[in-house]
Amino acid sequence: MSQDVVTRKSINFTNVKIEPQTDKEKTHLWDPENFAVTYSYNESARRDINTEVNGDKQHRAMFSYNFSSRPQLIQPFSKVKILQKGPLKLIGAFNFYPLPTQISFRTDLYRRYHETKTRNITNPNFILPPTYEKDFLWNRFFDLRYDVSRSLKVDFSSRGINRIDEPEGRINKNDDDYQWKKDSILNSLYDLGRPTTYDHNVNVSYNLPFNQIKMLNFISSTVRYQGTYNWLAGPITADTIKLGNRIQNSQNWQVNGNMTFSSLYNKVPYFKEVNNKFRRTGRARGSLNQQQGGNRQNQQKEEAPTKTKEQTYTNNIKLEANTAQKITHKLNTKKIKVIVTGVEGKVIPVKVNYIDANVIEITPMESATSSYVNCFGETWRPNLVQRYT
């Protein structure tokens, strides 16, 4: 009679941490909810007619830190009026964020010990030696996302893997050499292990400040840099053989530019007047076509709305992200369309709240030192349209 026996044991504590407070407004680097720990232990053992010992033990311990925030932008020279005009705007527009938007760090220890011993059923007097598989790794990960300013953004991520070297053979508390093997492993831990792999990635983007120069604010340009680095340890060989390590790196530079010619033409008064004239003519022609088409479709006397001449309101204002401000357009209508563009012609998304027929409230999704708010209003009145056949 033979037996096939399998036993398993496991214990897990996953992502143990303090839950953040829902009503908390400010976050700090040292908040307890930024820290988390994880531990797991799994053991399995199997024996049958062909296998005397087939045991596997796995330990994993992890410590993580994760900080994320939306820091407030600091503009130290925003209230200095002399720095808001001419070339000095480059100094007056200086801004920075005091903290990164995200910091993430994770370190974990993983150890696996596997022992296998096979029965010699054909010759029981010859005992087969056991085999061992051992892995003891120390992994480290780091990520940083930092918007240094509105124009400068930096991303950095890295990974490192160290190996904790263990003595050869079985590690068992009942063995005479257990103590010195244990001390050897602990000494390797104190030395942070033997580095085997390291790599990192860097991404940097910068928006050139053409929007702060009046003659060049129709240009927008972005410079991007991407760099990678990888280091891999060479294999362990005899003292007389040195193979060395392997290193790889790369870098990539990219420059993107965009010119908004409508903003360039508007710098010349004549072209600006022509542009506005054709814009109004196009809107009026479209309104007339819609009105004539509606008249041809009516089959009997009915009440229908007639659109009057469209009115517009344009103003140059400064925007702060997620900060509401009122716009008094005096168009005397609630049927209004609002378009907000930056100096380079890019549309800035906003939330619009209609207060009354002459006032609206807008909340921009992003900040802009100079932007154009365009309001297009339409006034409606009832009119009797009759078609004679």
N, C-alpha and C positions, 0 to 999 in steps of 0.2 A: 504494500500500500504506500502511496506517495501523497504528499500535500503540496498545494500551490497556495502560498500565503502572501498577501499584500496588505501592508499597514500604511496609513497616512496620518500625518499630524500637520496642523497649520494654525497660525495666529496672525491677524492683520489689524493694524491701526493705520488708517489711510487719511491723510490730510487733516490731522488733528490741529485745530486752531480756535481762536476766539472769534466769534462772529462780529462783524462791524456793526456799529450802532446806526440805525436807519436815520435818526434825526441829527447825526453829526455833520456839521458843515465843513470843518477844516480837517485836513489830513496831515499827519506829521511823519517824518522818517522813522521815528521810534515807536509808532503806534503798535500795540501788541498784536492787533489783527493782521499785521503784515507778515507775521511769522507763522510757519506751519511745520509739523513733523510727521513723518510716516515711518512705520516699521512693519516688517513682515518676516515670518519664519515658516518655511515649508520643509517637511521631512517625509520621505517615503522609503519603504524597505520591502524587498521582495525576495522570496526564496522558493525553490522548487526542486525537482529531481536533478536538474542540470546545474542549478545555481545555488551555491552555499550562501553567498552574501551579494546583494545588489542594493546598496544604500545610497541615497542622495539627500544632501542637506543644503538648503539655500537660505541665506540671511540677506536682508536689504534694509538699510537705515538711511533715511533721507531728511535733510533739513533745507527748507526753502524760505526765501524772503522775496516779497513782491510789493512794490510801492508804486502807486499811480496817482496822479493828481492833475489838476488844471490850474497851474499857478497864474497869478495875476501879472499882467504885463506892466513893467516899470518904464516910464518915460521921464527921466530926470529933467529934461529941458523943454518939455511940452508947454510950460507956462512962461517961458522966456520969449517975449514977443520979437526981440531983435533976431532971434535964431529961427524965425518962421518965414523969413523972406529971403529971396535971392539964393546965392550959393551957400549961405549959412544954414539953409534948410537941411543939408546933409548932416550937420551937427545937431540941429534941433530935433530931427527925426530919430535920433539915437534911442534905442530901446533894447530891453533884454528881459528874459524870464529868470527869476532867481533860482528855480529848481527844475530838475528834469521832469518830463511828463511820465516817465516810467523807468524804474530800476528793478531788475529781476536777477536773483542769484539762487542757484540750486547746487547742492553738493550731496552726493550719495555714495555709500559704501555697499558693494555687492560682493558676496563671498559664496562660492559653490564648492562643495566637497563631495566627490563621488567615488565610491569604492565598489569594486566588483571582484568576486572570487568564484571561479567555476569549479564544479565537482569533476573529478576524473572517474567517470563511471566504468571505464574500460580497464583501468589499472588503479585501484584505490590506494595502493602503496606509494604511488608517485603523486605527490601533492602539487597542484599547480599554484604558482605564485599569484597573489592578488595584484590588480592594477588600480591606479589612482588617477583621477582627473581633478585638478584644482584651479580655481580662478578666484582672484582677489583683486578687485578693481576699485579705484577711487575716481569718480567722475565729478567734474566741476563745470558749471555753465553760468555765463554772465551775459546779461543784455542791458543795454542803456539806450534810451531814446530821449534826446535833449533838443528841444527847440530853443536854441540860444537866443534868437530874436525872431521877429516876424519874417526876416529874410534868410536867416541861417539856421539850418536843421541838420542834426547829426544823429546817426544810428550806428551803434557798435554792438557786436555780439562775438562771444568767444567760447571755446570748448577745450577742456583739457582732460586727458585720461592718464592716470598713473597706475602702475601695477605694484601691488604689495607682494614681494617675493617671499615664497614659503620654502622651507626645507623639503627635500625629497622624502618619499615614503609615507607611511601611515602616521596620522596624528591622533593619538588616543591617550586618554588620561591614565590608563593602566600601564602604559609603556614607560620604561626607565628613562628614555630620552625625551619625554614629553616636556619637561621644564625648559630645557635649552631650546627646543623648537618653539615653544611659546614665547620665550624671550627674543628669539630671532624675528618672529612676526611682529612683536610689539616695537622692536627697534626700527623695523622697516616702516611701521605706521608713524612713529615719531619723526622720521625723516620725510614724511609725506609720500612715501613710495618712490618708485622709479618712473620718471616721465616717459611715456611712449608715444603720445599724440597730442598735438596742440594746433588749433587753427582759429582764425578770427576773420571777421568781415567788417569793413568800414564803409559807410555811405554818407556823403556830405552833399548838401545842395544849398546854393546861394542865389538869391534873386538880386541882380545888379540894380542899384538905386537910380535907374533912369527916371522913375516917376517923381523924384525929388528935384529934377532939373527941368525947368519950364520949357526950354527949347527942345528937349529930348523925351518928354513924357509920353510921346506916341509910340515909344519903343519899350518892349519888355523882353528881358533876357534872363536865362537861368543857366548857371554853371553847376554841373554835377561831377562828383568824383566817387569812384568805387574801387576799393582795394581789398585784396584777399591775401592771406598768408597761411601756409600749412607746413608743419614740421612733423616728421615721422622718424622715430628712433630706429636705428639699425638693429639687426639681430645680434643676440649674445653669441660670441664665438670665442675661440681660444685666444689666449693673450698674444699669441704671435700673429693673429689675423685681425686686422682692423678694417671693417667695411664702411664705417662712418654712418651718418644720418642723411636723411633726404629732406630738402627744403624746396618748396614751390611758392611763388608769389606772383601776383598780377595786379595791374592797375588800369583803370579806364577813365578817360576824361571826356565829357560831353558838354557842348554848348548849344543851347537852343535860343533862337531869337524870333521875335514877332513884332511887326509894325502895323499899326492901325492907321490907314491912310485917311479915314474920315476925320480922325483927331488932328492929323497933320494939315488937312485942307482947312479945317476950322480955325487954324491959327492965322489964316489970311482973311481979313474981313470980307473981301469980295466973294471968295469961294464959300465962306460960311453963309452969306446971304443967299447965294444961288442954291446951296444945299438945302437950306430951310425952305426956300420957295418951292422947289420941286417936291419936297416932302409934303408940304401942305397941299400942293396941287394933286398929288397922287391920292391923298386921303379924300379930298373933295370929289375927285372923279369916281372913286370907289363908292362913296356914299350915294352919288347921283345914279350910278348904275343899279345899285341895290333898290333905290326908291322906284326907278322906272320898271324894273323887273317885278316888283311887288304890285304895281298898278295893273300890269298886263294879266296877272293871275287872278285878280278879283273878278267875280262873276256877278256880284250885286252890291248894293249899297251897304257898306259896313264901316265900323269904326276901327281905325288902324293908327298906329303911332307913326309920326313923321320925324325924322332926325334932323336937327338943325346943324349948323356949322360946328365942326369939332373944335374944341378949345384946348390949348396946351399950356403947361406950366413947367418951367425948367429952373433948377437952382443948383448951385455948387455947395456941397456941405461936407463936413467931416463925420465919419461913421465910427462908432465903437461897437465891437461885436457884442451881441445879446443885450444891447442898451437901446431902449425905446426912445424915440424923439418925435415930436409933433411937426407936421408940415402944413402950413396954411397956404392952400393953392388958390382959393377964392374963385373956383370954377362953378360954384353953385349947382353941384350935381353929385349924386352918390354913385352914378354909373361912371366909374373912373378906372383907368388902367395905369399901373405904376411900374416903371422900368428904371432900375438903378444900375449905372455902369461906372467902372473905374476910369481913371485917366487914360489907361491903355485900351479901353473899349470892352473890357471883360465885364459880363453881366454879373452883378453881385446879388445873390439870393436874399430876399427880405420877406418878412411877414407883415401884412398890411391889416390895420384895424381902422375901419371907417367910423369916425366920430360923428361928423355931421356933413352937410353939403359942401362945406368949405375947408374942413380940417380932416386930416388923416394922421394916423400914427404908424410909423414903420419901425421894425426891429430887424437890423441886419444880422446875418449869420457870420460875417467876418468884418474885420476893421479895415478902414481905408482913410488915409489922411486927406484925400481929395476925391470926391465922387460927384456924379451928375444924377440928380433926381428928375425924371421926366414923368409928368402926369398928363394923361390924355382923357378929357372929360366929354361926355355927350349928354345934351339936354333933350328930353323927349316931351312932346305935347300931343294930345289927341287930335285927330283930323278925320273928317268924313270923306271917304274916297268912293266915287261912283263911276261905274262904267256903263256907257250907253251902247246898245247893240242895234 
